[in-house]
């Protein structure tokens, strides 16, 4: 039986859309949304209609209608601690996302867009491997403030898919390996995978700075900025996520453009890119104690892993820690679609939110 599965993966400035017929991709495309377009909207959740139209237009462009679909899969967002795998999108999940009581993140749009399209199609919708899905032991949750508990905010979908892909290349399962995985994209996250479980992570707000994220910064200086009177709460959040990192330091988040400037003799751009590699390496090393020295490989993935220069600079700092495997790009759309197929075939148990 042929199943048509639509996969939707909203990122900070893009919406990735793929249509699969069982295990075969019919199309897999990424639509970029200009900053000027997104910044007209007051909050991420207001982007749902814009991004939904993008998905529907792309589906129509390829000659398909919503009623042709068997299932709609959306990227899982920042939800209260959940397990890896699939969750059916229900009213409780949507109410929480729309309540404003959880952090606004583009990944949350995966559920809202998938639900609306699935409703029009008359089929079910699911999220898969949510950003907050992990298996933290109690010791990894403690912070130095009793009001704050550590949770995982990680590129779970791609990093788990990469772990499975790498293990398969060795004739093994991800449950056989201990891995440190760094996802390099508009935001940069790092995770410690122990025998298939994600036991610790660095999110894009407490790890390396990234093209559009400030990453970890000195807290006392951050507090001073918050109370300086120069920025609103909304503006400060934008400095941390969206307008921070390379965009703040160099005026652009496009690494290709920055490397052209480096080649042209821009010493400041060169220093910032060296710092970018240094911070990525520090983030990987910071999580190494979670595996207690038993690391089978360090995997570097995500869009920025295509930059050979950046990856080589990271290797110079971290190569001593273990074997480094570079798997550039993303496996997220395949992970969404094949997760959906397993759900349709009854091969994978669905979680209840």
C-alpha positions as CSV (number, residue, x, y, z in Angstrom):
1,X,0.0,0.0,0.0
2,X,1.3,3.5,-0.9
3,X,1.3,6.1,1.9
4,X,1.9,9.8,1.2
5,X,3.5,11.5,4.1
6,X,4.0,15.2,4.3
7,X,6.9,16.4,6.6
8,X,7.2,19.9,7.8
9,X,10.2,21.4,9.6
10,X,10.1,25.1,10.5
11,X,13.4,26.7,11.3
12,X,14.3,30.2,12.5
13,X,14.3,31.6,8.9
14,X,13.2,28.7,6.8
15,X,10.4,26.1,6.3
16,X,11.6,22.7,5.0
17,X,8.9,20.7,3.3
18,X,9.1,17.1,2.0
19,X,6.6,14.7,0.6
20,X,7.4,11.0,0.8
21,X,5.7,8.0,-0.9
22,X,6.5,5.3,1.7
23,X,10.4,5.5,1.9
24,X,10.9,7.4,-1.3
25,X,11.1,11.2,-1.4
26,X,8.9,12.8,-4.0
27,X,10.3,16.3,-3.2
28,X,12.3,17.8,-0.4
29,X,12.7,21.6,-0.5
30,X,13.5,24.5,1.8
31,X,11.8,27.8,1.5
32,X,13.8,30.8,3.0
33,X,11.8,33.6,4.7
34,X,13.6,36.9,4.7
35,X,14.2,38.5,8.1
36,X,12.3,41.6,6.9
37,X,9.2,39.4,6.3
38,X,9.3,37.6,9.6
39,X,10.1,40.7,11.7
40,X,6.8,42.3,10.6
41,X,5.0,39.7,12.7
42,X,4.6,40.0,16.5
43,X,5.9,36.7,17.7
44,X,6.6,33.3,16.2
45,X,3.1,31.9,16.5
46,X,1.8,34.6,14.2
47,X,4.0,33.1,11.5
48,X,1.7,30.0,11.2
49,X,-0.6,31.4,8.4
50,X,2.4,32.6,6.4
51,X,4.3,29.3,6.7
52,X,1.2,27.2,6.1
53,X,0.6,29.0,2.8
54,X,4.2,28.3,1.9
55,X,3.6,24.5,2.5
56,X,0.2,24.5,0.7
57,X,1.6,26.4,-2.3
58,X,4.6,23.9,-2.6
59,X,2.2,20.9,-2.4
60,X,0.1,22.4,-5.2
61,X,3.2,23.2,-7.3
62,X,4.1,19.5,-7.3
63,X,0.5,18.5,-8.3
64,X,-0.8,17.3,-4.9
65,X,-3.8,18.2,-2.7
66,X,-4.3,17.8,1.0
67,X,-6.8,15.1,0.5
68,X,-4.0,13.0,-1.2
69,X,-2.1,12.7,2.1
70,X,-2.0,9.7,4.4
71,X,-0.4,11.5,7.3
72,X,1.2,14.9,8.2
73,X,4.4,15.0,10.4
74,X,5.7,18.1,12.1
75,X,8.9,18.8,13.8
76,X,8.4,18.7,17.6
77,X,9.1,21.9,19.5
78,X,9.9,23.0,23.0
79,X,7.4,21.1,25.1
80,X,7.5,19.9,28.8
81,X,10.0,17.0,29.0
82,X,9.0,14.3,26.5
83,X,10.5,11.1,25.3
84,X,12.0,10.7,21.8
85,X,9.6,9.4,19.1
86,X,6.2,10.3,17.9
87,X,3.3,12.1,19.7
88,X,-0.1,12.6,18.2
89,X,-0.9,16.3,18.0
90,X,-3.9,16.9,20.2
91,X,-5.8,19.9,21.7
92,X,-3.8,19.7,24.9
93,X,-0.5,20.2,23.0
94,X,-1.9,23.0,20.8
95,X,-3.4,24.8,23.8
96,X,-0.1,24.7,25.5
97,X,1.8,26.0,22.5
98,X,-0.7,28.8,21.9
99,X,-0.9,29.8,25.6
100,X,2.4,31.6,25.6
101,X,3.5,29.7,28.7
102,X,6.3,27.9,27.0
103,X,9.3,29.5,25.1
104,X,8.5,30.7,21.6
105,X,10.6,28.8,19.1
106,X,10.1,28.2,15.4
107,X,10.0,24.4,16.0
108,X,6.7,24.9,17.8
109,X,5.2,25.8,14.5
110,X,5.7,22.2,13.3
111,X,2.7,21.1,15.4
112,X,0.4,24.1,14.5
113,X,1.1,23.8,10.7
114,X,0.9,20.0,10.6
115,X,-2.4,20.1,12.6
116,X,-4.1,22.6,10.3
117,X,-3.1,20.9,7.1
118,X,-4.0,17.4,8.5
119,X,-7.4,18.8,9.5
120,X,-8.0,20.0,5.9
121,X,-6.9,16.6,4.6
122,X,-8.9,14.6,7.1
123,X,-5.9,12.7,8.4
124,X,-3.9,12.4,11.6
125,X,-0.9,14.6,12.5
126,X,2.1,13.9,14.7
127,X,5.3,15.5,16.0
128,X,8.5,13.5,16.1
129,X,11.7,13.8,18.2
130,X,10.8,17.1,19.8
131,X,13.5,19.7,20.5
132,X,13.0,19.0,24.2
133,X,13.0,15.2,24.0
134,X,15.8,13.7,26.1
135,X,16.6,11.3,28.9
136,X,18.5,13.5,31.5
137,X,19.5,11.7,34.7
138,X,18.7,13.7,37.9
139,X,22.3,14.9,38.2
140,X,22.1,16.7,34.8
141,X,19.1,18.7,35.8
142,X,20.6,20.6,38.7
143,X,21.6,24.3,38.4
144,X,23.0,26.7,40.9
145,X,19.6,28.4,41.2
146,X,16.8,26.4,42.9
147,X,14.2,28.2,40.7
148,X,15.8,26.9,37.5
149,X,16.1,23.3,36.4
150,X,18.0,22.2,33.3
151,X,16.0,20.8,30.4
152,X,17.1,19.8,27.0
153,X,16.8,22.2,24.0
154,X,18.6,20.3,21.2
155,X,18.4,19.5,17.5
156,X,17.1,16.1,18.6
157,X,15.5,15.2,15.3
158,X,18.6,15.6,13.2
159,X,21.1,14.4,15.8
160,X,19.2,11.2,16.6
161,X,18.8,10.5,12.9
162,X,22.5,11.1,12.4
163,X,23.3,8.7,15.3
164,X,21.1,6.0,13.8
165,X,22.6,6.6,10.3
166,X,26.2,6.4,11.6
167,X,25.6,3.3,13.6
168,X,24.0,1.6,10.6
169,X,27.1,2.4,8.6
170,X,29.0,0.3,11.1
171,X,26.5,-2.5,11.1
172,X,25.3,-1.5,14.5
173,X,22.5,0.3,16.2
174,X,22.7,3.7,17.9
175,X,22.0,1.8,21.2
176,X,25.4,0.2,20.8
177,X,27.4,3.5,20.8
178,X,28.4,6.5,22.9
179,X,28.5,9.6,20.8
180,X,29.1,13.4,21.1
181,X,27.1,15.1,18.4
182,X,27.3,18.8,17.5
183,X,24.7,20.3,15.2
184,X,25.9,23.4,13.4
185,X,23.1,25.6,12.0
186,X,21.5,28.9,12.6
187,X,21.7,27.8,16.2
188,X,24.4,25.4,17.5
189,X,23.6,22.6,20.0
190,X,25.7,19.7,21.3
191,X,24.5,16.4,22.8
192,X,25.8,13.4,24.6
193,X,24.2,10.2,23.4
194,X,24.8,7.2,25.6
195,X,23.6,3.9,24.2
196,X,20.8,5.6,22.3
197,X,19.7,7.9,25.2
198,X,20.3,11.6,25.1
199,X,21.7,12.2,28.6
200,X,22.9,15.8,28.4
201,X,22.8,18.7,26.0
202,X,23.9,22.3,25.5
203,X,21.2,24.4,23.9
204,X,21.6,27.3,21.6
205,X,21.3,29.7,24.6
206,X,23.9,28.1,26.9
207,X,26.5,26.8,24.5
208,X,28.6,28.1,21.6
209,X,27.4,31.3,19.9
210,X,26.1,30.7,16.4
211,X,25.1,32.5,13.2
212,X,21.9,33.8,14.8
213,X,22.4,33.0,18.6
214,X,24.4,34.7,21.3
215,X,25.1,31.4,23.1
216,X,26.6,31.4,26.6
217,X,27.5,34.9,27.8
218,X,28.7,36.2,31.2
219,X,25.6,36.4,33.3
220,X,26.4,39.5,35.3
221,X,27.0,41.5,32.1
222,X,23.8,40.1,30.7
223,X,21.9,41.2,33.8
224,X,23.4,44.7,33.5
225,X,22.2,44.9,29.8
226,X,18.7,43.8,30.8
227,X,18.4,46.6,33.4
228,X,20.3,49.2,31.5
229,X,17.1,50.7,30.1
230,X,18.4,50.5,26.6
231,X,16.5,47.4,25.6
232,X,13.0,46.0,26.1
233,X,12.4,42.4,27.2
234,X,11.5,41.6,23.6
235,X,14.7,43.2,22.3
236,X,16.8,41.3,24.8
237,X,15.3,38.0,23.8
238,X,16.1,38.9,20.1
239,X,19.7,39.6,21.0
240,X,19.9,36.1,22.5
241,X,18.0,34.3,19.8
242,X,17.6,35.6,16.3
243,X,19.9,38.7,16.2
244,X,22.8,37.5,18.2
245,X,26.0,35.6,17.3
246,X,27.6,36.2,13.9
247,X,24.7,38.4,12.9
248,X,25.4,40.8,15.8
249,X,29.1,40.6,15.6
250,X,29.5,40.9,11.8
251,X,26.2,42.1,10.5
252,X,25.3,38.9,8.8
253,X,24.5,35.3,9.6
254,X,25.7,34.0,6.2
255,X,29.0,32.2,6.8
256,X,29.7,32.1,3.1
257,X,29.7,35.9,3.0
258,X,31.8,36.1,6.1
259,X,34.4,33.7,4.7
260,X,34.6,35.9,1.5
261,X,35.4,38.8,3.8
262,X,38.1,36.7,5.6
263,X,39.7,35.9,2.3
264,X,39.6,39.6,1.4
265,X,41.7,40.4,4.5
266,X,39.0,41.3,7.0
267,X,40.9,40.5,10.2
268,X,38.0,41.1,12.5
269,X,35.9,38.6,10.6
270,X,38.8,36.2,10.7
271,X,39.0,36.5,14.5
272,X,35.3,36.0,15.0
273,X,35.3,32.8,12.8
274,X,38.2,31.5,14.9
275,X,36.2,32.2,18.0
276,X,33.2,30.4,16.4
277,X,35.3,27.2,15.9
278,X,36.9,27.6,19.4
279,X,33.5,27.8,21.1
280,X,32.1,24.8,19.2
281,X,35.1,22.8,20.3
282,X,34.6,24.0,23.9
283,X,31.0,23.0,23.8
284,X,31.8,19.4,22.7
285,X,34.5,19.1,25.3
286,X,32.2,20.4,28.0
287,X,29.9,17.5,27.5
288,X,32.6,14.8,27.4
289,X,32.3,14.0,31.2
290,X,28.8,12.8,30.6
291,X,30.3,9.8,28.7
292,X,33.1,9.4,31.2
293,X,35.7,9.0,28.5
294,X,33.8,6.2,26.7
295,X,33.2,8.1,23.4
296,X,33.0,6.0,20.2
297,X,32.9,9.1,17.9
298,X,32.4,12.8,17.7
299,X,29.9,13.7,15.0
300,X,29.7,17.1,13.4
301,X,26.5,17.7,11.4
302,X,24.1,20.5,10.3
303,X,24.4,23.0,7.4
304,X,27.6,24.6,8.6
305,X,29.3,21.2,8.6
306,X,29.6,21.8,4.8
307,X,32.2,24.5,5.6
308,X,35.4,22.6,5.4
309,X,37.4,25.5,6.8
310,X,35.2,25.8,9.9
311,X,35.2,22.0,10.5
312,X,39.0,21.8,10.2
313,X,39.4,24.6,12.7
314,X,37.1,22.8,15.1
315,X,39.2,19.6,14.7
316,X,42.4,21.5,15.6
317,X,40.9,22.1,19.1
318,X,39.1,18.9,19.7
319,X,40.8,16.1,17.7
320,X,42.5,14.8,20.7
321,X,39.2,13.8,22.3
322,X,38.3,11.0,19.8
323,X,37.5,10.1,16.2
324,X,35.7,12.9,14.4
325,X,33.1,12.0,11.8
326,X,31.6,14.8,9.6
327,X,28.1,14.2,8.3
328,X,27.1,17.6,6.8
329,X,23.6,18.6,6.1
330,X,20.5,17.4,7.8
331,X,18.6,14.1,7.9
332,X,15.6,15.7,9.6
333,X,13.0,15.3,6.7
334,X,13.9,11.7,6.2
335,X,13.6,11.1,10.0
336,X,10.2,12.8,10.1
337,X,8.8,10.9,7.1
338,X,10.1,7.5,8.1
339,X,9.0,8.0,11.6
340,X,5.5,8.7,10.3
341,X,5.7,5.6,8.1
342,X,6.6,3.4,11.1
343,X,3.6,4.9,12.9
344,X,1.3,4.2,10.0
345,X,2.5,0.6,9.8
346,X,2.2,0.0,13.5
347,X,5.9,-0.6,13.9
348,X,6.4,2.2,16.4
349,X,4.4,3.0,19.5
350,X,2.9,6.4,19.6
351,X,3.2,8.5,22.8
352,X,0.3,10.4,24.3
353,X,0.9,14.0,25.2
